[in-house]
Amino acid sequence: MREGTQLTQAETGNRYEVFHTDCPARDMVDHVTSRWGIWVLISLRSNNLRFYELRDSIQGISEKMLAQTLRALVQDGLIWREVEPTTPPQVTYGLSEFGQDVSEPLTDLFDRITQRLPPRTRDSAVVDGPEGESSVT
């Protein structure tokens, strides 16, 4: 297996050893399934978004973690990045064709999960717990 190359369907019989720690496919799976990678991919399914729009749509993510996640997903070829030469620069992100393929089953997974959850009630509000910690009841 050559490092840094992706196999095509034409290369029959050659497959990545995904359970081996040196497999490059394993890094990509780690990026996609990371704490924030999934949310970025799902957020970009419907629209191309600017950095601040992504940050605002994914509650709880810091700018540092968003930048790191976006950098990894761009490097993996799952999303594209476009910089508009304005002051300040406006950076827009969107899914590549490969990113669309990868994010589709993630969207299906989340749709199935949310369909199985019990309906939310008025009692399911966020309340203050001990020492000001928030929790959902």
C-alpha positions, 0 to 999 in steps of 0.5 A: 500500500502506497502512503497518501494514495487513494484506491480506485474501484479499478484496483480490484483486490487492493483494499485498505487495511482499515483495522491497521493503525497505519491505514490512511483511511483510518485518519479520515474516519477519525475526522468524520466521526470526531466530536465536531466533524459529524456536526460540520458535515451535517450542517453543510448538507443543505447550504454552503456556509461561512465560518461564522454561520457554521460557528453559530449553527453548531452550539458549543464549538469554539472557533479554535475547534471549528478551524481545526475540524474544517482544516482536517475535512478540507485536507481529506477532500470532504469539504471545499474552502473558498476565500473571497478577497475582501476586507476582512476576507470572507471564507465559505465552506461547502461539501465536495462530491465526496463529502456529499457521499460521506455525509448522506448516511450520517444524515440518515443516521440522525434522522433515524435517531430523532424519529425514535426519540420520545416527543419533547414535552414542556417538562423537558426544559433545561433546569438548573441543577446543583451548583448552577449546572444545567441539565435536561429533565 
